[in-house]
Amino acid sequence: MKHIPFMNLRFYAYGVSILLVLLSLVSLYQKGLNLGLDFTGGSVLEGKFDKKTNISQIRRSLEEIGYSHFQVQDTAQGSVLVKLRLGDPTDKALEALKQLSPYEVIRSETIGGVITSELRQKALWAIIVALGGILLYLGYRFEPVWALGAILALAHDVLIVIGAYSITQREVSLDVVAALLIVAGYSVSDTVVVFDRIRENLRLRKGTPTKELVDLSINQTLLRTLMTSLTTFAVSLTLFLFGGPALSNIMFAFVVGVVVGTLSSIFVASAIAFDIKSRLKNQAVQSTS
């Protein structure tokens, strides 16, 4: 495979990354996130129809009477679960469902603000603990500078994925938060492979400039990174296109996250760590001179 000078291209990569991050921040500021019922609260209706009713029929029926934010899913017991946003009347939904087929209401309850506030806090803590654990692991396994580069690249990936949800106004639920954490882990695993090869080359090729070692390491792991990412992307894209509305919304995080995570592992993480380390080294030389 042709040797690609990734470190010479890093400033172009920085420009693309900064542009994507700015677009995400602007969208988050102007549009915000389309938070799901897990975070906003709402009504939960569970019913068992007398005859088999298609999920798409239920969605279409609710959309026709003016509902725009809701969730419909099957349960293991053969019933149908309908979640409505806080403030949406349940009686209209019940009447619309009755027109499809007679049914028995098994459960009807409201998710209040106390529960949604608790869920938001737990989701935030899950993200903080995950990022903190990753930082500690990378700091222990590699140098703290490399750990910082990986965390900055990871924050870059997560922010762009969240920005994609804001731009498209796709619903953000607890399932999407879980998908974000999985994407974060996937992105870090790619970065760790590159960092591991850099550490190995630093030991085997003493005296070689760090810039050349980083380029060599990325090129050596490039095929593995691309093959892994392409297979994951293919599966994610298939589920996104044909998995139905609920699964499609979750897989959107994987489709965007795999692409952004792969690019950051190749162009951003190592480049940030290299630039930080070079700057610290120059400052140390200047202070001793």
C-alpha positions as CSV (number, residue, x, y, z in Angstrom):
1,M,0.0,0.0,0.0
2,K,1.2,3.5,-0.9
3,H,2.7,5.5,2.0
4,I,0.4,8.3,2.8
5,P,1.8,11.4,4.7
6,F,-1.0,11.7,7.2
7,M,0.8,14.2,9.4
8,N,1.2,16.6,6.5
9,L,-2.5,16.4,5.9
10,R,-3.5,17.0,9.5
11,F,-4.2,20.7,9.2
12,Y,-6.7,19.9,6.4
13,A,-8.3,17.3,8.7
14,Y,-8.4,19.9,11.5
15,G,-10.2,22.3,9.2
16,V,-12.9,19.7,8.3
17,S,-13.3,18.7,12.0
18,I,-13.6,22.3,13.2
19,L,-16.2,22.9,10.5
20,L,-18.3,19.8,11.5
21,V,-18.0,20.7,15.2
22,L,-19.1,24.3,14.5
23,L,-22.1,23.1,12.5
24,S,-23.0,20.8,15.4
25,L,-22.7,23.6,18.0
26,V,-24.7,26.1,15.9
27,S,-27.5,23.5,15.3
28,L,-27.6,22.6,19.0
29,Y,-27.8,26.3,19.9
30,Q,-30.5,27.1,17.3
31,K,-32.6,23.9,17.1
32,G,-31.6,22.0,20.2
33,L,-32.3,18.2,20.4
34,N,-35.6,16.5,19.7
35,L,-35.7,14.7,23.1
36,G,-37.8,11.6,23.4
37,L,-40.4,10.6,26.0
38,D,-37.6,9.2,28.3
39,F,-36.4,12.8,28.8
40,T,-39.6,14.9,28.3
41,G,-42.2,12.7,30.0
42,G,-45.6,11.7,28.5
43,S,-48.3,9.0,28.5
44,V,-47.8,5.2,28.0
45,L,-50.6,3.1,26.6
46,E,-50.4,-0.6,26.3
47,G,-53.2,-2.5,24.5
48,K,-53.9,-6.0,23.1
49,F,-55.8,-6.0,19.8
50,D,-58.4,-8.7,19.0
51,K,-56.9,-9.2,15.6
52,K,-53.3,-8.7,14.4
53,T,-52.6,-5.1,13.7
54,N,-49.5,-3.9,11.8
55,I,-47.3,-1.4,13.6
56,S,-47.1,0.8,10.5
57,Q,-51.0,1.0,10.5
58,I,-51.0,2.3,14.0
59,R,-48.3,4.9,13.2
60,R,-50.2,6.0,10.1
61,S,-53.5,6.2,12.1
62,L,-51.9,8.4,14.8
63,E,-50.2,10.7,12.3
64,E,-53.5,11.2,10.5
65,I,-55.1,12.7,13.6
66,G,-52.3,15.1,14.2
67,Y,-49.8,13.3,16.5
68,S,-46.2,14.1,15.5
69,H,-44.1,12.8,18.4
70,F,-44.8,9.3,19.6
71,Q,-43.4,5.8,19.8
72,V,-45.1,2.5,18.8
73,Q,-43.6,-0.9,19.5
74,D,-44.5,-4.6,20.0
75,T,-44.0,-6.3,23.3
76,A,-43.0,-9.9,24.0
77,Q,-46.5,-10.6,25.3
78,G,-48.1,-9.8,21.9
79,S,-49.5,-6.4,23.0
80,V,-48.7,-3.0,21.5
81,L,-47.0,-0.1,23.4
82,V,-47.8,3.5,22.4
83,K,-45.9,6.4,24.0
84,L,-47.2,9.9,23.6
85,R,-45.5,13.2,24.4
86,L,-46.5,15.1,27.5
87,G,-49.6,17.2,26.8
88,D,-50.9,15.1,23.9
89,P,-54.4,13.8,24.7
90,T,-54.7,10.1,25.1
91,D,-58.4,9.9,24.4
92,K,-57.9,10.8,20.7
93,A,-55.2,8.1,20.4
94,L,-57.5,5.5,22.0
95,E,-60.3,6.3,19.7
96,A,-58.0,6.1,16.6
97,L,-56.7,2.7,17.7
98,K,-60.3,1.4,18.3
99,Q,-61.1,2.2,14.6
100,L,-58.3,-0.2,13.6
101,S,-59.5,-3.1,15.8
102,P,-61.2,-3.7,19.1
103,Y,-58.6,-3.9,21.9
104,E,-58.1,-4.3,25.6
105,V,-56.3,-1.6,27.5
106,I,-53.7,-3.4,29.7
107,R,-51.9,-0.3,31.0
108,S,-52.3,3.5,30.9
109,E,-49.9,5.7,32.9
110,T,-48.0,9.0,32.8
111,I,-44.3,9.5,33.0
112,G,-43.8,12.6,35.2
113,G,-41.1,15.2,35.4
114,V,-39.4,13.7,38.4
115,I,-38.7,10.4,36.5
116,T,-37.5,12.2,33.4
117,S,-35.2,14.5,35.4
118,E,-33.7,11.4,37.0
119,L,-33.2,9.7,33.7
120,R,-31.4,12.8,32.3
121,Q,-29.1,12.8,35.3
122,K,-28.3,9.1,34.9
123,A,-27.7,9.5,31.2
124,L,-25.3,12.4,31.8
125,W,-23.5,10.5,34.6
126,A,-23.2,7.4,32.3
127,I,-21.4,9.5,29.7
128,I,-19.1,11.2,32.3
129,V,-18.2,7.9,33.9
130,A,-17.5,6.3,30.5
131,L,-15.3,9.1,29.4
132,G,-13.5,9.2,32.7
133,G,-12.9,5.5,32.6
134,I,-11.5,5.7,29.1
135,L,-9.2,8.6,30.1
136,L,-7.8,6.7,33.0
137,Y,-7.3,3.5,31.0
138,L,-5.5,5.3,28.2
139,G,-3.4,7.4,30.6
140,Y,-2.3,4.1,32.3
141,R,-1.6,2.2,29.1
142,F,0.0,5.1,27.2
143,E,1.4,8.5,28.0
144,P,-1.0,11.1,29.4
145,V,-0.5,13.2,26.3
146,W,-1.7,10.3,24.1
147,A,-4.7,9.8,26.4
148,L,-5.6,13.5,26.1
149,G,-5.4,13.3,22.3
150,A,-7.7,10.3,22.3
151,I,-10.3,12.0,24.6
152,L,-10.3,15.1,22.5
153,A,-10.9,13.0,19.4
154,L,-13.6,11.1,21.2
155,A,-15.3,14.3,22.3
156,H,-15.1,15.4,18.7
157,D,-16.8,12.2,17.5
158,V,-19.6,12.3,20.1
159,L,-20.3,16.0,19.5
160,I,-20.6,15.5,15.8
161,V,-23.0,12.6,16.2
162,I,-25.2,14.6,18.6
163,G,-25.0,17.5,16.1
164,A,-26.3,15.1,13.4
165,Y,-29.3,14.3,15.6
166,S,-29.9,18.0,16.1
167,I,-29.6,18.9,12.4
168,T,-31.9,16.1,11.3
169,Q,-34.2,16.5,14.4
170,R,-34.2,12.8,15.0
171,E,-35.5,11.7,18.4
172,V,-33.0,11.3,21.2
173,S,-34.0,8.5,23.6
174,L,-32.1,6.4,26.2
175,D,-31.5,3.9,23.4
176,V,-29.7,6.6,21.4
177,V,-27.6,7.5,24.5
178,A,-26.6,3.8,24.8
179,A,-25.7,3.8,21.0
180,L,-23.6,6.9,21.6
181,L,-21.6,5.2,24.3
182,I,-21.1,2.1,22.0
183,V,-19.9,4.4,19.2
184,A,-17.5,6.1,21.6
185,G,-16.1,2.7,22.6
186,Y,-15.7,1.7,19.0
187,S,-13.9,4.9,18.1
188,V,-11.5,4.5,21.1
189,S,-10.8,0.9,20.1
190,D,-9.7,2.1,16.7
191,T,-7.5,4.8,18.2
192,V,-5.9,2.4,20.7
193,V,-4.8,0.1,17.8
194,V,-3.0,3.1,16.2
195,F,-1.5,4.2,19.5
196,D,-0.3,0.7,20.3
197,R,1.5,0.5,16.9
198,I,3.1,4.0,17.6
199,R,4.3,2.8,21.0
200,E,5.8,-0.4,19.4
201,N,7.5,1.6,16.7
202,L,8.9,4.0,19.2
203,R,10.6,1.1,20.9
204,L,11.8,-0.7,17.7
205,R,12.9,2.4,15.7
206,K,14.7,4.5,18.2
207,G,16.1,7.7,16.7
208,T,13.4,8.0,14.0
209,P,11.6,11.3,14.1
210,T,8.2,11.1,15.9
211,K,6.4,12.5,12.8
212,E,7.7,9.7,10.6
213,L,6.8,7.1,13.2
214,V,3.3,8.3,13.5
215,D,2.9,8.3,9.7
216,L,4.3,4.8,9.5
217,S,2.1,3.5,12.3
218,I,-1.1,4.9,10.8
219,N,-0.2,3.4,7.4
220,Q,0.6,0.0,9.0
221,T,-2.8,-0.1,10.7
222,L,-4.8,1.6,7.9
223,L,-6.0,-1.6,6.1
224,R,-7.2,-3.1,9.4
225,T,-9.0,0.1,10.3
226,L,-10.7,0.5,7.0
227,M,-11.8,-3.2,6.7
228,T,-13.2,-3.1,10.3
229,S,-15.0,0.1,9.7
230,L,-16.4,-0.9,6.3
231,T,-17.9,-4.1,7.6
232,T,-19.4,-2.3,10.6
233,F,-20.7,0.5,8.4
234,A,-22.3,-1.9,5.9
235,V,-24.3,-3.7,8.7
236,S,-25.2,-0.4,10.3
237,L,-26.4,1.1,7.0
238,T,-28.5,-2.0,6.2
239,L,-30.2,-1.8,9.6
240,F,-30.7,1.9,9.2
241,L,-32.3,1.6,5.8
242,F,-34.5,-1.5,6.5
243,G,-34.7,-1.8,10.3
244,G,-38.0,0.2,10.7
245,P,-38.4,3.6,12.4
246,A,-37.4,2.6,15.9
247,L,-34.2,0.7,14.9
248,S,-33.4,3.2,12.2
249,N,-33.3,6.0,14.7
250,I,-30.7,4.1,16.8
251,M,-28.6,2.9,13.9
252,F,-28.3,6.5,12.7
253,A,-25.8,7.0,15.5
254,F,-23.8,4.1,14.3
255,V,-23.8,5.2,10.6
256,V,-22.6,8.7,11.5
257,G,-20.4,7.5,14.3
258,V,-18.5,4.9,12.4
259,V,-17.6,7.3,9.6
260,V,-16.6,10.1,11.9
261,G,-14.8,7.8,14.4
262,T,-12.8,6.2,11.6
263,L,-11.7,9.6,10.2
264,S,-10.8,10.8,13.7
265,S,-8.8,7.7,14.4
266,I,-6.8,8.1,11.2
267,F,-6.5,11.9,11.0
268,V,-7.3,13.5,14.3
269,A,-6.4,11.5,17.5
270,S,-2.7,10.9,16.6
271,A,-2.3,14.3,15.1
272,I,-3.6,16.1,18.2
273,A,-1.3,13.9,20.5
274,F,1.7,14.6,18.2
275,D,1.1,18.4,18.1
276,I,0.6,18.6,21.9
277,K,3.7,16.5,22.5
278,S,5.8,18.5,20.1
279,R,4.7,21.8,21.7
280,L,5.5,20.5,25.2
281,K,8.9,19.3,24.0
282,N,9.7,22.7,22.4
283,Q,8.6,24.5,25.6
284,A,10.9,22.3,27.6
285,V,13.8,23.0,25.3
286,Q,13.2,26.8,25.4
287,S,13.0,26.7,29.2
288,T,16.3,24.9,29.6
289,S,18.1,27.1,27.0
